[in-house]
C-alpha cells in the first residue's frame, strides 16, 4: 500500500493530510500528465459534514488506479511507495489530481 499525502483540505475524508476513507480511486484512463488524473473518491467538505468518531486517518491506503499509462499502475492497483493527492480548494473531484502520476 502506498503512503498517501493528501493536500485536498476541502475533502471530507482529509484529516491532517491523511485519508479516513480506507481506500481511494484515482481516475485518468487517458491521462498523459498528473493534471489529467483525479481522486474519484473526493467528497467536498460542507459546513455540516463530519466524520464518524471511529474513522481514523491513515498514512497508508489502498489505491485503485484507472490511469492505465502510469508506471505505478499494476493491474489497476497503485504500486508506488508514496503518492500525493493535490487540489487545494477543490469543489469537485475533477479539481484534484494524483501528483505522483508518471506516464510510461
N, C-alpha and C positions, 0 to 999 in steps of 0.2 A: 504494500500500500504506500502511495506517495505521502510525503509530508506536505501539508497544504498551508499556504499563507494566503488569506483572503483579505483584500483591502476594500471590499464592497460593503462599506458600513451601512448602506441603505437596505441590506438584505436581512430579513427576519432571522435567518439562521446564523448570522455572523455574531460572534461573541469573542471579543479580544483577538480579532484577526484569525480565529479558528472557526470551524463549522460545527454546528449542533445537529446537522441533518443525518449524519451516519454514512451517507453516500451521495454523490452528485453525478450529474450527466453533463459532459462537455459536448456541445454540438458544433458542427462545422464540416459537414460532409464534403464540401468542395473547397475547404479552406486552403489558402496558399500563404497566409500570414496570420498572426495572432488576432488581428482585427477582424478576421473572417470567422472567428470562433465565438462561442458564448457559453455561459453557465446556464443550461436549460433548467436547472433546479432553483434558480433565483426566484425569490418572492419578496416583493417590496415591503419594507417595514412601514407600518402605518401607526398613527397615534395610539390605537387600541390594540396593536399587535403585541403579543408576549409569548415567550417560550414556556413550556411546562418546566416546573422546577426539577423534574427528573432528567431533563435534557442537558447534557454537559458538552462543552466544546472539546474537540479533539484535534490534535495536530496531524494525525494520520487518518486517511479516509479512503474508502473505495471510490474509484472514479471510472464510470462508464465513459468511453471515449468514442465519439462518432466522427472525429476528424481523421478520416482514413489515410490522409497523406502525412500525418505527424509521425516522426520517427519513434515516438514513445507509445504509439498505438499497437498493442499486441492483442489481436483477436477481440477488439473493441473494449479493451481494458487498458487504462493508463499504466505504463510500466516505468515511468520516471521516478526517481528517488525523491524529487521535490518539485512541486508545481506552485504557481501563483495564479490566483484569480484576481483580476483587476476590474475596476469600473466604479470609481468613487462617484457618488451622487446618482447612480443608476436608478431608473424608474421601471425599466423593462429588461428582460434577460438579454435582449439584443445590444444593450449598452454595457454588457460585461464581456470579458474575454479571458481566455487561457493565455496568460503572459508567457508561459513556458512552451507554447506550441513551437515546433521546429519542423519545417517541411522537408521531406526527403530530397 
